[in-house]
Amino acid sequence: MEDKINLWYDAEGDFLEVALEKKAGYFKETALDQVMAKVDMEGRVIGFSILKVSALKGKPLELSLASA
């Protein structure tokens, strides 16, 4: 994993993406409908996205991306 992460927030789409590594990958579903894991071609988690971020006020999400 790299020493820094990159965050992108789209206020209009209410969408947050967190990139742990800058490399090619694809999104796949997780146990939570609101969260997608981004994995590389070997299946390692390299980031994640959260939909409807504004709905999280006072409601923490808990999810293990290791099982994504």
C-alpha positions in Angstrom: 0.0 0.0 0.0 1.2 3.5 -0.7 1.9 6.1 2.1 -1.0 8.3 1.1 -4.6 7.9 0.0 -6.6 9.9 -2.5 -10.2 11.1 -1.7 -12.8 12.3 -4.2 -16.2 13.6 -3.2 -18.9 14.4 -5.7 -21.5 16.5 -3.8 -24.0 16.4 -6.6 -23.9 12.6 -6.7 -23.4 12.3 -2.9 -20.5 9.9 -3.6 -17.1 9.4 -1.9 -14.3 7.4 -3.4 -11.1 6.5 -1.5 -8.1 5.2 -3.5 -5.5 3.3 -1.3 -3.3 2.6 -4.4 -3.2 4.1 -7.8 -3.5 1.1 -10.1 -6.0 -0.5 -12.4 -8.9 -2.3 -10.8 -12.6 -2.7 -10.8 -15.5 -2.3 -8.3 -17.3 -5.2 -6.7 -20.2 -5.4 -4.3 -19.8 -5.8 -0.5 -22.1 -6.9 2.2 -23.4 -3.3 2.4 -25.3 -2.0 -0.6 -23.9 1.5 0.1 -20.3 0.4 -0.2 -18.3 -0.9 -3.2 -14.8 -2.3 -2.9 -12.2 -1.5 -5.6 -9.9 -4.5 -6.2 -6.9 -5.1 -8.4 -6.7 -7.9 -10.9 -5.4 -10.2 -8.1 -8.4 -9.4 -5.9 -6.5 -7.2 -3.4 -8.5 -4.2 -2.1 -7.1 -1.0 -3.5 -9.9 1.4 -2.5 -13.6 1.7 -1.9 -16.6 3.9 -2.6 -19.5 5.0 -0.5 -22.9 6.1 -2.0 -25.3 8.4 -0.2 -22.6 9.8 2.1 -24.9 12.5 3.5 -27.2 9.7 4.9 -24.4 8.7 7.3 -25.0 11.5 9.8 -24.9 9.7 13.1 -24.9 6.3 11.5 -21.5 4.7 11.3 -20.8 2.0 8.7 -18.9 -1.1 9.8 -17.5 -3.5 7.1 -14.5 -5.6 6.6 -13.1 -5.0 3.2 -10.8 -8.1 3.6 -13.8 -10.2 2.7 -14.9 -8.1 -0.2 
